Amino acid sequence: MTRLTACPNAESAAERAARDVVRQLEAVRGQGRTPHIALTGGDTPQRTYELLAREPEHWRDVEVWFGDERCVPPDHEQSNYRMAALALLNPAGIAAERVHRMEGELGPDEGAQRYAQLLARRVDADPVPVLDLIVLGIGPDGHVASLFPGAPTLRAGDDAICLPVHESPKPPPQRITLSLAVLRAARRCLLLATGASKADAIGAMLAEPTPSVPASLLVRERLTVIVDDAAAPTEDPR
């Protein structure tokens, strides 16, 4: 069952999410493994990243990946990597060789192919790479990463790793995204949402799984959802 935690406001939700990330990293180390975590972009997780950057010791060995990326240069204001670098990667002093960004500037096809190859080389796969933690946001339409409602990427198959997106309904239209198979294979997913505009999406995510709400297709037994009161669903959808 999905673990849903509602916090009084966005700041407390960010604090709770940061604690959850640290707990997951320590749990992986306790199993004698190097943590592999995928980050998300957007406005919602930025504060969580800023809080995590205050404790760089937790990032001493972490391998950092990304859930999706816009097809823009890494210094572009719309780049997910740029936001994460400014909020977390640089302040925490994470070594460049442990940060694996999606090369959006290569375009969706080449960028996705190269990222899939890199993930397959660096992360144990069965049949797709299994990340220890994937941090996710959610759009008002229920999309996660760059997997949008009803998109053909949702039907890519159980062995798909990283996919090109050519016609995103949200600009920019060209993107790179981890596949649904990789999201579902992760040992944990942490989804963070704040603001009243996300309440309906959270409610729909917790209802019956459907391709019209991609977030509802995540594996619920391994999913933690942290919201502020504004984003909490007004009624139990189950």
Secondary structure, DSSP 4 states (H G I P E B T S, - for coil): --EEEEESSHHHHHHHHHHHHHHHHHHHHHTT---EEEE--SSTTHHHHHHHTT-GGGGSS-EEEESEEESS-TTSTT-HHHHHIIIIITTTT--GGGB----GGG-HHHHHHHHHHHHHHHS-BSSSB--SEEEE---TT--BTTB-TT-GGGGS-TT--EEEESS-SSSSS-EEEE-HHHHHHSS-EEEEE-SGGGHHHHHHHTSS-BTTBGGGGS-GGGEEEEEEGGGS-SS---
